[in-house]
């Protein structure tokens, strides 16, 4: 499950790719690491119908029966949008696209940073240049408690969809990968099409759609194809 991604691009590039006519983001840093329950850029259709680039908190409202304690830090990834709870959010008024240039998955083997003790990550991108692409996301206004010390408040929050992993991701994270959109046609479909059409984009990326751009020094062993019967080797 992706809980960290990076954006290394310009606001203008995001606006041009998505056709966003309004920008209420403020100044975006040249490179941003995004973590759950932190603000991050998304492109959405705002409540007045205008397509805009805005800053939202990562984490959709958690299903009520899954909340533990007095705060809801949010659901970062959504795997089953057809579940009844998520159906309220799948209309075009709640869809967004999340700009990304690379995303991380923790190494499944015990490779930790000697200073922090945190597992090191594999990083994925379209290619070594890390061009812009998008996650297919959902967003909503929400009133509630994100952190107990802050009390209840009004928030605008988002999360992105996941799906079954492709062959590149599966050895590292066997359960899921983000739903990625790499063309303007795909982002337009996600933002405007009826759900019956948009939901088809929730599929694994082609095996050659991503590459590993950074990895731990100690790597996992990818499965090797078995020799064919009768092989001399």
C-alpha positions as CSV (number, residue, x, y, z in Angstrom):
1,X,0.0,0.0,0.0
2,X,1.5,3.3,-1.1
3,X,2.0,5.6,1.8
4,X,4.6,7.9,0.3
5,X,5.0,9.6,-3.1
6,X,6.9,12.5,-4.5
7,X,6.1,15.4,-6.8
8,X,8.9,17.0,-8.8
9,X,7.3,19.2,-11.4
10,X,5.7,22.7,-11.8
11,X,2.2,23.9,-11.2
12,X,2.1,25.0,-14.8
13,X,2.9,21.5,-16.0
14,X,0.0,20.1,-13.9
15,X,-2.4,22.8,-15.1
16,X,-1.5,22.2,-18.8
17,X,-1.8,18.4,-18.5
18,X,-5.2,18.5,-16.8
19,X,-6.7,21.7,-18.2
20,X,-7.1,23.2,-14.8
21,X,-8.3,26.8,-15.2
22,X,-8.0,27.9,-11.6
23,X,-5.1,27.5,-9.2
24,X,-5.6,28.0,-5.5
25,X,-2.6,25.9,-4.5
26,X,-0.2,28.7,-3.5
27,X,3.5,28.2,-4.1
28,X,4.5,24.6,-4.7
29,X,8.0,23.6,-3.7
30,X,10.2,22.1,-6.5
31,X,10.2,18.6,-4.8
32,X,7.7,17.4,-2.2
33,X,7.5,14.1,-0.4
34,X,3.8,13.5,0.4
35,X,2.8,11.4,3.5
36,X,-0.7,10.5,4.8
37,X,-2.6,13.2,6.6
38,X,-0.5,15.9,5.0
39,X,-1.7,18.5,2.5
40,X,-0.9,17.8,-1.2
41,X,-1.9,19.1,-4.7
42,X,-4.9,17.5,-6.5
43,X,-6.9,18.6,-9.6
44,X,-10.7,18.4,-9.1
45,X,-13.9,19.8,-10.2
46,X,-14.7,22.3,-7.4
47,X,-18.2,22.8,-5.9
48,X,-18.9,25.5,-8.5
49,X,-17.9,23.2,-11.4
50,X,-14.6,24.9,-12.1
51,X,-11.6,22.6,-12.7
52,X,-8.9,23.7,-10.2
53,X,-5.6,22.8,-8.7
54,X,-6.0,22.8,-4.9
55,X,-4.3,21.6,-1.7
56,X,-6.2,18.8,0.2
57,X,-5.4,16.5,3.1
58,X,-4.4,12.9,2.2
59,X,-7.0,10.5,3.7
60,X,-10.7,10.1,2.9
61,X,-13.1,9.6,5.8
62,X,-12.7,6.1,7.2
63,X,-15.7,3.7,7.2
64,X,-17.5,4.4,10.6
65,X,-17.1,0.8,11.8
66,X,-13.4,0.9,11.1
67,X,-12.5,4.0,13.2
68,X,-10.5,3.4,16.3
69,X,-10.3,6.1,19.0
70,X,-11.4,9.7,18.9
71,X,-9.7,10.8,15.7
72,X,-9.9,9.7,12.0
73,X,-6.6,10.1,10.3
74,X,-8.2,8.9,7.1
75,X,-8.2,6.1,4.5
76,X,-5.2,6.6,2.2
77,X,-6.1,4.0,-0.4
78,X,-9.4,2.7,-1.7
79,X,-9.5,-0.8,-3.2
80,X,-13.2,-1.5,-3.4
81,X,-15.1,1.6,-4.7
82,X,-18.1,-0.5,-5.4
83,X,-18.7,-1.1,-1.7
84,X,-21.8,0.7,-0.5
85,X,-19.8,3.2,1.7
86,X,-17.7,4.4,-1.2
87,X,-20.5,4.7,-3.7
88,X,-21.4,8.1,-2.3
89,X,-18.0,9.4,-3.6
90,X,-17.7,7.9,-7.1
91,X,-19.6,10.6,-9.0
92,X,-17.7,13.2,-11.0
93,X,-18.2,15.8,-8.3
94,X,-16.0,13.7,-6.0
95,X,-13.3,12.6,-8.4
96,X,-9.9,14.1,-8.6
97,X,-6.5,13.3,-10.1
98,X,-3.4,13.3,-7.9
99,X,-0.1,14.5,-9.5
100,X,2.9,12.2,-9.0
101,X,6.4,11.8,-10.4
102,X,7.4,8.8,-8.3
103,X,6.0,6.6,-5.5
104,X,7.4,4.3,-2.9
105,X,6.7,0.9,-1.6
106,X,8.7,-0.4,1.5
107,X,11.1,-3.3,0.8
108,X,9.5,-6.6,1.8
109,X,12.8,-7.8,3.2
110,X,14.3,-6.4,6.4
111,X,16.5,-3.6,5.0
112,X,16.4,-0.7,7.3
113,X,18.0,2.8,7.4
114,X,20.8,2.5,10.0
115,X,20.0,6.0,11.3
116,X,16.2,6.0,11.4
117,X,15.4,2.2,11.7
118,X,12.8,2.7,9.0
119,X,12.5,0.1,6.2
120,X,14.1,1.4,3.0
121,X,11.9,1.9,-0.1
122,X,11.6,0.9,-3.7
123,X,10.7,3.9,-5.8
124,X,8.7,3.7,-9.1
125,X,8.3,6.1,-11.9
126,X,7.4,6.2,-15.6
127,X,11.1,6.3,-16.5
128,X,14.4,7.6,-15.1
129,X,13.5,11.2,-15.9
130,X,10.4,10.9,-13.6
131,X,7.8,12.6,-15.8
132,X,4.4,13.7,-14.5
133,X,1.6,11.2,-14.2
134,X,-1.5,10.9,-11.9
135,X,-3.2,8.6,-9.5
136,X,-7.0,8.2,-9.9
137,X,-8.5,9.8,-6.8
138,X,-11.6,10.7,-4.9
139,X,-12.1,13.8,-2.7
140,X,-14.8,15.3,-0.4
141,X,-15.4,18.1,2.1
142,X,-15.4,16.6,5.6
143,X,-16.0,17.8,9.2
144,X,-14.3,15.8,11.9
145,X,-11.3,15.2,14.1
146,X,-8.0,14.5,12.3
147,X,-5.8,14.9,15.4
148,X,-7.2,14.8,18.9
149,X,-5.1,17.8,20.0
150,X,-6.6,20.0,17.2
151,X,-10.3,19.0,17.9
152,X,-13.0,18.9,15.2
153,X,-12.7,21.1,12.1
154,X,-13.6,21.5,8.4
155,X,-11.3,19.7,6.0
156,X,-11.1,18.8,2.3
157,X,-9.6,15.4,1.9
158,X,-8.7,12.9,-0.8
159,X,-7.4,9.4,-1.4
160,X,-6.6,7.3,-4.5
161,X,-7.7,4.0,-5.8
162,X,-5.6,0.9,-5.8
163,X,-5.8,-2.3,-7.8
164,X,-4.1,-5.7,-8.3
165,X,-0.3,-5.2,-8.8
166,X,1.4,-5.8,-12.1
167,X,4.5,-8.1,-12.4
168,X,6.9,-5.3,-11.5
169,X,5.1,-4.3,-8.3
170,X,4.0,-7.8,-7.1
171,X,7.3,-9.1,-5.8
172,X,7.6,-5.9,-3.6
173,X,3.9,-5.4,-2.7
174,X,1.9,-8.5,-3.5
175,X,-1.6,-7.1,-2.7
176,X,-2.0,-3.8,-4.6
177,X,-0.6,-0.9,-6.6
178,X,-2.0,2.6,-7.2
179,X,-4.3,3.2,-10.2
180,X,-2.1,5.3,-12.5
181,X,-3.2,7.6,-15.3
182,X,-0.5,8.5,-17.9
183,X,-2.3,10.2,-20.7
184,X,-4.5,13.3,-20.9
185,X,-7.3,11.1,-22.3
186,X,-7.2,8.9,-19.2
187,X,-7.3,11.9,-16.8
188,X,-10.2,13.5,-18.7
189,X,-12.1,10.2,-18.6
190,X,-11.6,9.9,-14.9
191,X,-12.7,13.5,-14.2
192,X,-15.7,13.6,-16.5
193,X,-17.0,10.2,-17.6
194,X,-20.0,8.3,-16.0
195,X,-18.9,5.9,-13.4
196,X,-19.7,2.9,-15.6
197,X,-17.0,4.1,-17.9
198,X,-14.5,5.7,-15.5
199,X,-14.4,2.5,-13.3
200,X,-12.7,0.6,-16.1
201,X,-9.5,2.6,-15.4
202,X,-9.2,0.7,-12.1
203,X,-6.8,-1.8,-13.6
204,X,-3.1,-2.8,-13.2
205,X,-0.7,-0.7,-15.2
206,X,1.0,-2.6,-18.1
207,X,4.1,-4.4,-16.9
208,X,6.3,-2.0,-18.9
209,X,4.5,1.2,-17.7
210,X,6.8,1.8,-14.7
211,X,10.5,1.3,-13.8
212,X,12.3,1.1,-10.5
213,X,14.2,4.3,-10.2
214,X,15.7,3.7,-6.7
215,X,16.0,0.7,-4.5
216,X,17.7,-0.6,-1.3
217,X,21.3,-1.8,-1.6
218,X,20.1,-5.3,-0.4
219,X,17.4,-6.2,-2.9
220,X,14.7,-8.8,-3.0
221,X,15.2,-11.8,-5.3
222,X,12.7,-11.7,-8.1
223,X,11.3,-15.1,-9.2
224,X,13.1,-16.6,-12.2
225,X,11.3,-18.6,-14.8
226,X,11.7,-22.3,-14.4
227,X,13.7,-24.1,-17.2
228,X,11.6,-25.8,-19.8
229,X,11.2,-29.6,-19.7
230,X,14.2,-31.3,-21.5
231,X,16.5,-28.3,-21.0
232,X,20.2,-29.1,-20.9
233,X,20.8,-26.4,-18.3
